[in-house]
Amino acid sequence: MKKPDLPYLEFKTVKGRDYIYFRLDRGSKVTRHRLPSNPDSEEFMQAYWAIRSGRKKVQSKTTWHNLVTEFYKTPGYLGKAKGTRENYRRHCEAIREKNGEKDVQRFKRKDALAVQRALQDTWSKANERIAVLSILCKLAVDLEWIDRNPVVDIPKLSGGEYEPWPDDKLTAYERYCDRHDLTDARTIYELCIGTGQRIGDCVAMRWDDFDGEFMSVVQDKTGTKLTIYCPARLQTYLCTLPRKGRHIMAKNLTQPMGKRAAQKAVEGVRTALDIMHGEARLVPHGWRYTAAVQLSDAGCDDAEIQAVTGHKTMEMVRKYRARRDQKAASKRAQQKRDG
């Protein structure tokens, strides 16, 4: 290798390989920047003069990219259930894509509030993004990158409770799926309403979890193991559904469809029915509420509803029943008044 006649260059050979560095001596402090290995190349000269003229950007170690990388190594990420990890990763990668090279030390509370405002039309997503930002900033405090968590105590957005789907919207959804041969969107709908489970747990269901009457489920969020009796409608639907793999919602012969792919299938129908945004917005988690309401209307008590939905506390089951019970009570009261 012909050595160029330029100042500040340092040449090293390690294990038979040649390396070139731009070296600056400032008293007791020595800094080195590695340069491209071919000194005759245009790339080498551009890098050399960028450093010498002071135009080279010094890469900060405290970037969002590096913080997310560190987070993926923590027990707070690795110790979570698969579904929770996937949700964390969706938000982390969105943060990294937009802000990866930005310095975490420059992140202020006003920036977190701006993120919240940008996502306020989808309040649940906004709340999740703020929660993940807070987790990341807490890690940055632990790493001594920042002194305090700027996201702490930001109030959650309130979007109300998840709504059960009205009967006319349930019917419209079914008809749209059938008319357009949307098997995936229809199948995830039938599984969610029939078993009362979350969409993530439904996409994980395998054919050998279903014995013709009962569906075996391990809830990803809680780890709860359930054996749920399937209503006749779901039994009939599954018995006529073609098997395309090990899973009911199959991506291929051995893997399930991803949760996000199932959500996208549902979003297409919701968009067509004009229930994707605004005051008319209905979400797939509302199917879990729908199942609880249908069970309540059939005369099931709280314990029976809990046996299907798998809620850890009776409080959650009572929340699902509260509005329907109030409606029925108001009718009885007014009929007594008329009577």
ABEGO torsion letter per residue (X at the ends): XBBBBBBGBBBBBBGGBBBBBBBBBBEABBBBBBBBABAABAAAAAAAAAAAAGABBBBBAABAAAAAAAAAABAAAAABBAAAAAAAAAAAAAAAAAAAABBAAABBAAAAAAAAAAAAABAAAAAAAAAAAAAAAAAAAAAGABABBAABGBBBBBAEBBBBBBAAAAAAAAAAAAAAGBAAAAAAAAAAAAAGBBAAAAAABBAAABAGABBBBBBAAAGBBBBBBBBAAAAAAAAABBBAEABABBABAABBBBAAAAAAAAAAAAAAAGAABEAABBBAAAAAAAAAAAAAAAGBBAAAAAAAAGBABAAAAAAAAAAAAAAAAAAAAAAAAAX
